[in-house]
């Protein structure tokens, strides 16, 4: 390509009166910075101007959006130097931290009530093993919910502060409803109350613009809570149909063998 251009220059420069060279200081513009090859003709006389250079990439960039070494200086100044302060904490308000600790207490209290229900139905003079199994599993599930919140609290750099737990009742027999229906209605009320507390935790996260906490509550708790409410509501409806008699034993057997594989 350059040989052809040189040949063209040679032929064109012989067509003038005084055969002046076209590579003058004015015709070779920006030879150190242009970084391009330009071919053009001069007005009123034939000719070709070729301008090429290296070093076009040496110019500094302009309009940089993200400068990590500059912006990280602010973050470095915020890194705690004392052992008592979390290093991981970032954009995690005290309101969110306190709300999580409150929810931990809610989960432990509900777990405690369910454990008391397990102990009641496991008595020899009550002997409803299916209900005992159901409430023991429910107690364990609520405890796991509390532990998951504790792990999340530590992950965000908060401090877990366990609070007092209220002593639950030990007797659950009801003169009109019987113990099974009364206990299941109590469980339904507790699940709804827990859901209300979770919604309050979610609203605290929204008010504090804590998107991560909102996602955690919605993905880990709210859907599961709705499912639990629906399931226990069906149990209440079934127990209201069977009354306090022999039907309670059949309902208890259903809970006892729930999840077991049926062998044909």
Backbone bond lengths (Angstrom), bond angles and torsions (degrees), N, CA, C in turn:
res aa  C-N    CA-C-N  psi(-1)  N-CA   C-N-CA  omega(-1)  CA-C   N-CA-C  phi
1 X - - - 1.471 - - 1.517 110.26 -
2 X 1.349 115.56 -46.90 1.462 118.67 -179.49 1.521 111.32 -67.36
3 X 1.328 117.97 -33.21 1.474 120.54 177.83 1.516 110.70 -64.79
4 X 1.359 115.81 -40.34 1.466 118.68 178.21 1.513 110.66 -64.83
5 X 1.345 116.08 -40.42 1.472 119.12 179.66 1.514 111.00 -64.68
6 X 1.336 116.56 -40.62 1.462 120.21 179.38 1.516 110.71 -64.73
7 X 1.339 116.26 -38.30 1.461 119.94 178.46 1.511 110.89 -64.61
8 X 1.354 114.96 -40.90 1.466 118.69 178.61 1.509 110.89 -64.07
9 X 1.342 116.92 -40.15 1.478 120.59 179.08 1.512 110.54 -61.67
10 X 1.329 114.81 -43.15 1.469 119.56 -177.99 1.519 111.31 -61.76
11 X 1.355 114.90 -40.54 1.458 117.90 -177.49 1.505 111.75 -73.94
12 X 1.330 116.97 -33.20 1.463 119.90 -177.58 1.519 112.50 -77.07
13 X 1.317 117.29 -33.87 1.466 119.16 -177.71 1.520 111.98 -71.98
14 X 1.309 117.52 -14.56 1.469 119.11 177.98 1.511 111.90 -85.02
15 X 1.365 117.40 -2.56 1.449 119.93 -175.15 1.523 112.62 -96.24
16 X 1.265 121.67 11.54 1.468 123.14 179.98 1.504 111.34 -103.81
17 X 1.363 114.91 177.75 1.444 120.39 179.10 1.513 112.06 -77.49
18 X 1.298 116.86 -44.90 1.463 119.44 -173.77 1.521 112.91 -109.97
19 X 1.366 119.03 2.68 1.451 122.73 174.65 1.524 112.97 53.07
20 X 1.351 115.56 43.10 1.471 118.33 178.06 1.521 110.02 -74.11
21 X 1.352 118.82 140.24 1.473 120.36 177.80 1.517 110.83 -67.68
22 X 1.314 116.29 142.41 1.471 120.99 -178.49 1.523 112.48 -86.17
23 X 1.311 120.16 -12.49 1.465 121.75 179.09 1.517 108.93 -86.16
24 X 1.294 114.95 73.76 1.465 120.32 177.31 1.517 108.84 -98.01
25 X 1.330 114.83 174.13 1.468 119.57 -179.09 1.509 111.06 -65.59
26 X 1.318 117.67 -26.94 1.454 119.71 179.62 1.505 113.25 -81.33
27 X 1.319 117.66 -24.95 1.456 119.30 -174.60 1.521 112.68 -88.12
28 X 1.310 118.04 -19.99 1.461 120.63 -178.62 1.519 107.98 -103.17
29 X 1.327 116.42 82.91 1.462 121.55 -172.03 1.516 111.13 -88.79
30 X 1.341 114.62 133.33 1.461 120.24 173.38 1.514 112.71 60.20
31 X 1.309 118.04 44.19 1.453 119.61 -174.45 1.524 112.80 -65.57
32 X 1.333 116.67 -21.68 1.457 118.70 -179.29 1.516 113.08 -93.85
33 X 1.346 117.56 -15.88 1.458 118.88 -171.66 1.516 115.31 -125.40
34 X 1.347 117.39 -14.87 1.456 117.25 -172.32 1.511 112.32 -69.94
35 X 1.311 118.71 -40.86 1.459 121.77 178.72 1.512 113.35 67.26
36 X 1.344 118.16 23.10 1.457 121.48 -178.84 1.510 109.09 -136.28
37 X 1.306 115.15 163.17 1.461 122.40 172.85 1.503 107.48 -111.21
38 X 1.347 116.94 119.79 1.457 121.19 -177.84 1.523 109.67 -116.78
39 X 1.289 114.98 134.85 1.463 121.04 176.21 1.513 107.33 -121.82
40 X 1.312 116.86 120.55 1.469 119.86 -178.28 1.517 109.66 -148.27
41 X 1.292 115.89 165.31 1.475 121.20 177.29 1.499 108.90 -112.48
42 X 1.322 117.11 145.18 1.461 121.52 177.35 1.521 110.11 -80.83
43 X 1.296 111.80 149.33 1.458 117.38 178.56 1.532 109.61 -66.53
44 X 1.311 116.69 134.50 1.472 125.81 174.79 1.525 113.13 73.41
45 X 1.299 119.23 -0.68 1.452 118.26 173.96 1.513 108.93 -152.64
46 X 1.282 116.02 142.45 1.467 118.57 -178.40 1.520 110.85 -71.81
47 X 1.293 115.18 152.30 1.460 119.33 177.82 1.511 110.73 165.49
48 X 1.293 116.15 164.32 1.457 122.78 178.54 1.512 108.18 -130.33
49 X 1.346 115.42 134.88 1.463 120.84 176.57 1.517 107.26 -112.44
50 X 1.300 117.65 122.13 1.462 122.94 178.22 1.510 108.08 -114.38
51 X 1.364 115.95 124.74 1.464 120.27 -179.84 1.516 107.94 -131.25
52 X 1.318 117.42 117.03 1.461 121.76 178.79 1.516 109.02 -135.77
53 X 1.334 116.11 147.76 1.460 118.78 179.47 1.510 109.86 -153.82
54 X 1.282 115.02 163.37 1.453 121.17 171.97 1.521 108.60 -109.64
55 X 1.323 116.21 170.94 1.457 119.55 179.67 1.511 113.57 87.53
56 X 1.364 117.33 16.85 1.460 119.21 -179.40 1.522 111.82 -68.42
57 X 1.342 117.97 -23.58 1.457 121.18 -178.62 1.518 112.93 -88.99
58 X 1.352 117.04 5.28 1.454 119.89 -178.49 1.525 112.81 -82.82
59 X 1.332 117.18 -9.30 1.455 119.14 -178.46 1.523 110.57 -71.70
60 X 1.338 120.01 140.75 1.470 121.95 -179.54 1.521 111.25 -68.78
61 X 1.359 116.43 146.62 1.458 121.32 177.13 1.524 109.99 -71.22
62 X 1.299 115.86 148.70 1.470 120.81 176.77 1.520 108.63 -124.32
63 X 1.331 117.07 156.76 1.453 121.74 177.72 1.516 114.07 70.91
64 X 1.347 119.01 35.16 1.457 121.91 179.70 1.523 109.57 -67.88
65 X 1.336 117.22 130.30 1.465 121.76 -177.62 1.521 111.59 -83.49
66 X 1.326 117.01 -45.58 1.453 121.13 -174.62 1.513 109.85 -122.94
67 X 1.312 117.14 118.12 1.450 122.63 177.31 1.522 108.22 -115.46
68 X 1.342 117.67 91.43 1.470 120.80 -171.38 1.517 114.33 -59.25
69 X 1.330 117.45 -39.37 1.468 119.59 -176.20 1.521 112.04 -71.20
70 X 1.319 116.23 -22.17 1.462 119.51 175.99 1.522 110.69 -85.23
71 X 1.343 115.74 -46.46 1.450 119.48 -175.37 1.523 112.85 -70.76
72 X 1.331 117.30 -28.52 1.461 119.78 -178.41 1.527 111.73 -70.82
73 X 1.329 117.32 -16.11 1.458 120.05 178.96 1.524 110.70 -60.81
74 X 1.343 116.02 -38.71 1.463 119.88 178.74 1.516 110.64 -65.28
75 X 1.351 117.27 -42.43 1.455 120.85 -179.70 1.527 111.54 -67.20
76 X 1.319 116.94 -37.18 1.456 119.83 178.79 1.519 111.69 -62.65
77 X 1.327 115.95 -34.78 1.463 119.40 179.19 1.516 112.46 -70.48
78 X 1.352 116.92 -18.45 1.461 120.79 -178.75 1.524 112.98 -94.20
79 X 1.315 118.52 -6.29 1.462 121.33 179.46 1.522 109.35 -68.87
80 X 1.336 118.06 122.36 1.470 120.20 -177.88 1.526 111.78 -65.31
81 X 1.307 115.64 151.76 1.459 121.04 179.01 1.520 111.79 -114.11
82 X 1.325 118.08 -6.84 1.462 121.37 179.07 1.522 110.49 -95.63
83 X 1.308 116.22 149.18 1.460 121.38 -176.02 1.523 112.49 -70.03
84 X 1.330 118.59 -24.78 1.462 121.27 -175.75 1.519 113.81 -79.36
85 X 1.319 117.80 -11.22 1.465 121.93 -175.51 1.525 109.78 -104.68
86 X 1.337 116.05 136.41 1.460 121.16 -178.95 1.525 111.59 -66.12
87 X 1.322 115.21 139.57 1.464 121.05 176.05 1.522 111.43 -85.65
88 X 1.332 116.85 -23.55 1.469 121.40 -174.51 1.528 112.42 -86.76
89 X 1.315 118.06 -16.68 1.463 121.03 -172.35 1.527 111.18 -64.20
90 X 1.348 115.37 129.94 1.458 121.08 177.41 1.528 109.31 -151.84
91 X 1.318 116.25 122.48 1.468 122.54 177.46 1.535 110.71 51.49
92 X 1.309 115.27 48.08 1.467 123.04 -179.71 1.512 107.08 -126.08
93 X 1.335 116.27 106.39 1.458 121.10 -171.90 1.518 111.92 -80.15
94 X 1.325 114.66 162.11 1.453 120.35 176.35 1.515 112.49 -65.09
95 X 1.344 117.52 -32.13 1.464 120.82 178.12 1.525 110.91 -62.94
96 X 1.317 117.18 -43.40 1.464 120.85 178.78 1.522 110.85 -66.51
97 X 1.307 116.27 -40.35 1.465 120.23 178.62 1.522 110.95 -61.38
98 X 1.337 116.64 -44.94 1.469 120.62 -179.93 1.525 111.41 -66.86
99 X 1.336 117.40 -38.88 1.463 120.97 -179.87 1.527 111.25 -65.28
100 X 1.314 117.35 -36.84 1.467 120.26 177.25 1.523 110.47 -65.54
101 X 1.336 117.42 -42.57 1.465 120.24 177.66 1.525 111.56 -62.42
102 X 1.323 117.47 -36.21 1.465 120.34 176.60 1.525 110.92 -65.09
103 X 1.326 116.42 -41.41 1.466 119.46 -179.97 1.528 111.17 -67.70
104 X 1.326 117.28 -34.69 1.465 120.47 174.71 1.524 109.99 -58.62
105 X 1.326 115.95 -42.57 1.461 120.47 179.03 1.524 111.55 -65.34
106 X 1.327 117.01 -39.18 1.470 121.24 177.01 1.521 110.44 -59.91
107 X 1.324 116.69 -47.96 1.462 120.90 -177.71 1.526 111.44 -63.04
108 X 1.323 116.99 -40.20 1.467 119.67 179.61 1.525 111.42 -68.82
109 X 1.323 117.89 -37.46 1.455 120.58 178.48 1.528 111.33 -64.85
110 X 1.332 116.71 -43.41 1.459 120.32 178.75 1.530 110.03 -65.22
111 X 1.335 116.21 -40.27 1.457 120.12 176.87 1.528 110.80 -60.52
112 X 1.314 117.22 -38.49 1.461 122.23 -179.92 1.536 111.16 -64.94
113 X 1.332 116.21 -41.72 1.467 120.06 178.02 1.521 110.35 -64.47
114 X 1.319 116.77 -44.84 1.468 120.25 179.05 1.531 111.28 -62.61
115 X 1.304 117.31 -34.29 1.458 120.21 178.15 1.528 110.47 -68.12
116 X 1.335 116.25 -36.23 1.461 120.07 176.00 1.526 110.89 -66.03
117 X 1.332 116.87 -37.78 1.466 120.91 176.75 1.524 111.12 -65.55
118 X 1.330 116.24 -39.63 1.469 119.79 175.53 1.525 110.40 -58.58
119 X 1.329 116.21 -46.02 1.466 119.74 -178.23 1.528 111.27 -63.80
120 X 1.333 116.81 -36.23 1.466 120.06 179.89 1.529 111.31 -65.76
121 X 1.318 117.47 -50.81 1.468 120.60 -175.98 1.530 112.30 -73.60
122 X 1.328 117.32 -13.84 1.454 121.11 177.80 1.534 111.96 -87.60
123 X 1.323 117.79 -3.40 1.466 120.60 178.42 1.537 110.26 -62.97
124 X 1.350 115.92 153.15 1.467 119.60 -179.15 1.523 112.25 -69.02
125 X 1.357 117.52 -28.94 1.465 119.62 -179.31 1.525 112.91 -91.29
126 X 1.343 117.42 2.22 1.467 122.57 172.24 1.528 108.57 -110.76
127 X 1.311 116.12 -55.38 1.470 123.48 168.28 1.522 114.45 54.00
128 X 1.323 116.29 44.94 1.468 120.65 171.90 1.534 107.00 -105.79
129 X 1.319 114.56 87.70 1.458 121.32 -171.41 1.536 112.87 -67.00
130 X 1.317 116.32 -31.36 1.462 119.12 178.66 1.512 111.86 -65.87
131 X 1.326 116.72 -44.79 1.463 120.79 177.04 1.529 111.08 -66.73
132 X 1.338 116.08 -38.10 1.468 118.85 176.79 1.527 110.65 -60.94
133 X 1.329 115.93 -43.95 1.468 120.50 178.25 1.526 111.01 -62.24
134 X 1.333 117.07 -44.46 1.464 121.66 -177.98 1.524 110.97 -60.61
135 X 1.322 117.05 -46.24 1.463 119.49 -176.49 1.533 112.22 -75.52
136 X 1.319 117.41 -28.74 1.466 119.26 174.22 1.523 110.22 -65.70
137 X 1.329 117.19 -44.07 1.467 120.94 177.47 1.521 111.10 -65.44
138 X 1.326 116.72 -37.75 1.466 120.49 178.86 1.528 110.82 -65.28
139 X 1.345 116.35 -40.05 1.464 120.45 177.85 1.523 111.00 -62.21
140 X 1.319 115.92 -44.12 1.463 120.34 179.39 1.523 111.02 -63.65
141 X 1.326 116.97 -39.46 1.467 120.91 -179.74 1.525 111.23 -63.66
142 X 1.330 116.70 -42.70 1.470 119.42 178.97 1.523 111.48 -66.29
143 X 1.316 116.00 -36.43 1.475 119.03 176.53 1.530 110.42 -64.70
144 X 1.325 116.85 -40.16 1.459 120.12 177.27 1.521 111.14 -63.43
145 X 1.339 116.79 -36.49 1.463 120.30 175.91 1.527 110.72 -61.34
146 X 1.337 115.88 -42.28 1.462 120.23 179.13 1.523 110.82 -63.88
147 X 1.317 116.49 -43.11 1.464 120.53 -179.70 1.530 111.67 -65.58
148 X 1.324 116.52 -36.26 1.461 119.86 177.78 1.535 110.85 -64.35
149 X 1.327 115.49 -39.13 1.469 119.97 175.73 1.526 111.05 -65.36
150 X 1.320 117.00 -38.33 1.465 120.80 178.48 1.530 110.83 -64.35
151 X 1.318 116.89 -42.70 1.462 120.48 177.48 1.530 110.86 -62.82
152 X 1.342 115.89 -40.43 1.463 119.17 179.52 1.529 110.57 -66.35
153 X 1.331 116.37 -40.55 1.463 120.19 178.01 1.526 110.98 -57.03
154 X 1.317 116.68 -45.82 1.461 120.49 178.40 1.527 111.52 -66.55
155 X 1.316 116.47 -36.61 1.467 120.46 -179.64 1.527 111.42 -62.32
156 X 1.331 116.42 -37.41 1.470 119.90 -178.90 1.526 112.87 -85.11
157 X 1.322 117.44 -3.56 1.461 119.82 178.30 1.518 113.92 92.89
158 X 1.341 117.15 12.53 1.458 120.16 176.33 1.519 111.11 -86.88
159 X 1.337 115.22 178.36 1.459 121.16 178.67 1.524 109.34 -117.38
160 X 1.318 116.34 126.87 1.456 121.33 176.85 1.526 108.87 -75.76
161 X 1.332 115.32 126.79 1.463 121.37 177.21 1.525 107.91 -126.72
162 X 1.348 115.03 102.57 1.456 120.09 -179.96 1.528 109.89 -76.20
163 X 1.334 114.41 137.21 1.456 120.49 -177.55 1.535 109.97 -112.33
164 X 1.315 116.07 176.64 1.466 121.33 -176.38 1.522 111.10 -66.20
165 X 1.333 115.19 149.50 1.459 122.72 177.59 1.529 108.25 -113.72
166 X 1.314 116.13 134.29 1.468 121.47 -178.07 1.525 110.05 -77.39
167 X 1.316 116.08 137.27 1.461 120.38 178.02 1.525 109.63 -67.99
168 X 1.339 119.04 125.07 1.465 121.13 -178.25 1.532 111.36 -80.46
169 X 1.316 115.45 171.15 1.462 121.67 174.37 1.528 109.95 -69.54
170 X 1.309 116.36 160.35 1.460 120.51 176.90 1.524 112.42 -116.82
171 X 1.346 117.56 -11.69 1.461 122.38 178.74 1.530 109.18 -117.12
172 X 1.337 116.45 131.88 1.458 120.59 -175.17 1.525 113.17 -129.14
173 X 1.328 116.57 11.13 1.468 118.72 177.10 1.524 109.63 -75.08
174 X 1.347 116.08 142.21 1.456 121.92 -178.52 1.519 108.45 -127.01
175 X 1.317 116.27 134.67 1.465 120.78 -173.67 1.518 112.33 -60.41
176 X 1.317 118.01 -39.98 1.462 121.85 -176.38 1.529 112.31 -94.00
177 X 1.335 117.59 -42.74 1.465 121.27 -172.58 1.526 112.80 -90.86
178 X 1.302 117.83 -23.84 1.452 119.89 -171.51 1.529 110.34 84.30
179 X 1.315 117.17 172.16 1.471 120.25 -174.96 1.531 113.09 -77.55
180 X 1.321 118.03 -37.93 1.467 119.76 -175.83 1.528 111.47 -65.28
181 X 1.317 117.71 -51.55 1.459 121.35 -179.90 1.524 110.83 -64.98
182 X 1.326 116.61 -43.70 1.465 119.87 179.64 1.526 111.20 -59.32
183 X 1.334 116.70 -43.60 1.464 120.74 -179.69 1.529 111.40 -66.03
184 X 1.336 117.00 -39.64 1.466 119.57 -178.34 1.521 111.07 -71.74
185 X 1.315 118.36 -35.24 1.464 120.43 174.75 1.532 110.95 -65.61
186 X 1.322 115.93 -37.89 1.463 120.12 175.07 1.529 110.54 -62.14
187 X 1.325 116.87 -42.79 1.471 121.04 179.02 1.528 111.32 -62.98
188 X 1.341 116.41 -40.42 1.467 119.95 178.45 1.524 110.81 -62.78
189 X 1.331 116.03 -42.40 1.468 119.82 178.65 1.528 111.38 -64.14
190 X 1.321 116.55 -39.24 1.467 120.31 179.13 1.525 111.78 -66.60
191 X 1.328 117.05 -38.68 1.464 119.94 178.76 1.527 111.13 -66.23
192 X 1.318 116.86 -39.01 1.467 120.39 177.07 1.530 111.08 -66.98
193 X 1.342 115.89 -40.29 1.460 119.73 177.59 1.528 110.65 -63.74
194 X 1.319 116.64 -42.39 1.470 120.46 177.77 1.522 111.00 -61.67
195 X 1.324 116.46 -40.56 1.462 120.13 177.98 1.524 111.30 -63.00
196 X 1.322 115.86 -40.12 1.467 120.21 178.12 1.535 110.86 -62.84
197 X 1.328 116.20 -40.89 1.464 120.20 178.48 1.533 111.23 -66.54
198 X 1.317 116.62 -37.36 1.465 120.02 177.22 1.524 111.58 -65.79
199 X 1.314 116.33 -39.20 1.465 120.06 176.64 1.523 110.89 -64.05
200 X 1.329 116.72 -35.01 1.457 120.35 176.00 1.530 110.90 -65.87
201 X 1.343 116.30 -41.37 1.462 119.97 176.02 1.520 110.88 -61.36
202 X 1.317 116.36 -41.60 1.470 120.31 178.71 1.523 111.19 -63.61
203 X 1.339 117.53 -38.95 1.463 120.51 179.94 1.529 111.43 -68.25
204 X 1.331 117.69 -34.86 1.467 120.89 175.40 1.529 109.66 -63.23
205 X 1.319 116.57 -42.22 1.467 120.45 178.16 1.525 111.39 -63.07
206 X 1.337 117.06 -39.32 1.467 120.67 178.88 1.524 110.64 -65.10
207 X 1.333 116.77 -44.97 1.470 120.65 -179.23 1.528 111.92 -61.74
208 X 1.321 116.20 -30.40 1.462 120.45 -178.90 1.526 112.85 -97.18
209 X 1.336 116.12 11.35 1.471 121.61 177.64 1.534 111.93 55.50
210 X 1.331 116.65 34.83 1.462 121.30 178.56 1.528 108.07 -94.50
211 X 1.309 115.80 86.19 1.461 121.83 -175.33 1.523 111.04 -62.99
212 X 1.327 116.95 -37.37 1.450 120.12 -177.29 1.526 111.61 -66.87
213 X 1.328 116.75 -40.42 1.464 120.15 178.21 1.527 110.83 -67.74
214 X 1.319 117.16 -38.29 1.468 120.48 176.01 1.518 110.22 -58.45
215 X 1.323 116.06 -46.83 1.473 120.20 179.82 1.525 111.07 -63.25
216 X 1.320 117.25 -40.06 1.466 120.96 -179.55 1.526 111.32 -62.35
217 X 1.319 117.03 -46.72 1.470 120.42 -178.37 1.521 110.58 -66.41
218 X 1.323 116.68 -44.04 1.461 120.07 -176.59 1.526 111.90 -68.51
219 X 1.314 117.35 -40.43 1.466 120.06 -175.33 1.522 113.21 -81.33
220 X 1.331 117.54 -30.56 1.457 120.61 -173.77 1.528 114.10 -98.88
221 X 1.342 118.05 -18.75 1.465 118.72 -170.72 1.533 114.90 -129.07
222 X 1.312 118.19 -47.63 1.460 119.68 -167.22 1.525 112.97 -65.06
223 X 1.315 117.44 -44.57 1.471 119.52 179.44 1.524 111.12 -63.44
224 X 1.307 116.17 -43.44 1.463 120.99 179.41 1.525 110.76 -63.91
225 X 1.329 116.88 -35.83 1.459 120.60 -179.27 1.529 111.28 -67.61
226 X 1.306 116.74 -39.96 1.465 120.58 177.59 1.527 110.55 -62.89
227 X 1.325 116.66 -41.14 1.458 120.58 178.20 1.529 111.08 -63.03
228 X 1.330 116.79 -41.21 1.466 120.41 -179.59 1.526 111.22 -65.43
229 X 1.321 117.13 -40.19 1.471 120.92 178.59 1.520 110.41 -61.93
230 X 1.327 116.62 -44.38 1.460 120.59 179.49 1.536 111.00 -62.19
231 X 1.314 117.03 -43.88 1.463 121.47 -178.02 1.527 111.53 -63.49
232 X 1.319 117.35 -47.04 1.464 120.49 -177.98 1.522 110.95 -71.56
233 X 1.317 117.79 -32.31 1.469 120.62 175.56 1.526 110.43 -60.83
234 X 1.322 117.49 -38.77 1.468 120.98 176.70 1.525 110.96 -66.13
235 X 1.328 117.28 -38.20 1.462 120.23 177.11 1.529 110.87 -62.98
236 X 1.320 116.79 -41.20 1.466 120.62 178.12 1.528 110.10 -61.71
237 X 1.316 116.72 -44.25 1.468 120.68 -179.99 1.522 111.06 -61.94
238 X 1.330 116.76 -41.59 1.463 120.42 179.59 1.528 111.45 -66.29
239 X 1.309 117.94 -42.39 1.466 121.15 -179.57 1.526 111.37 -68.19
240 X 1.303 118.12 -31.78 1.465 120.31 176.06 1.530 110.58 -66.42
241 X 1.301 117.28 -29.26 1.469 120.86 178.64 1.533 111.56 -74.92
242 X 1.319 116.92 -40.14 1.468 119.16 -172.57 1.522 113.03 -82.98
243 X 1.346 117.32 -16.71 1.458 119.48 179.59 1.519 112.74 74.78
244 X 1.340 116.74 -155.14 1.466 121.07 -175.78 1.526 112.93 -101.17
245 X 1.305 118.30 1.02 1.457 120.72 -173.09 1.506 114.86 -90.94
246 X 1.339 114.25 -137.42 1.454 122.12 -173.04 1.532 112.31 -63.34
247 X 1.331 116.18 -25.70 1.460 119.05 -179.10 1.520 113.10 -63.12
248 X 1.331 117.11 -28.01 1.471 120.12 178.69 1.520 110.12 -63.09
249 X 1.351 116.87 -38.40 1.460 119.78 179.39 1.526 110.86 -63.93
250 X 1.342 117.59 -41.43 1.466 120.54 177.75 1.529 111.14 -65.04
251 X 1.319 116.58 -40.04 1.469 119.99 176.51 1.526 110.07 -62.38
252 X 1.327 116.32 -41.84 1.457 120.89 179.73 1.524 111.07 -62.77
253 X 1.342 116.32 -39.17 1.461 119.97 178.12 1.533 111.44 -65.45
254 X 1.322 116.54 -35.61 1.463 120.55 176.63 1.528 110.64 -61.14
255 X 1.343 117.13 -44.40 1.465 120.58 178.36 1.524 111.36 -66.75
256 X 1.332 115.68 -37.32 1.460 119.83 -177.10 1.527 111.47 -64.10
257 X 1.310 116.57 -38.71 1.470 120.51 -176.16 1.534 112.80 -102.25
258 X 1.315 116.71 9.25 1.470 119.83 179.78 1.538 109.86 -65.43
259 X 1.303 115.10 131.73 1.461 120.33 -179.18 1.499 115.05 91.09
260 X 1.344 117.09 -9.57 1.450 119.72 178.47 1.525 110.26 -80.24
261 X 1.315 116.57 146.12 1.456 121.28 178.03 1.528 109.90 -78.37
262 X 1.297 115.69 133.68 1.456 121.54 178.94 1.526 108.88 -88.21
263 X 1.340 117.14 121.12 1.464 121.92 -179.23 1.542 108.14 -95.06
264 X 1.335 116.27 121.50 1.459 120.61 -178.70 1.512 111.06 -75.63
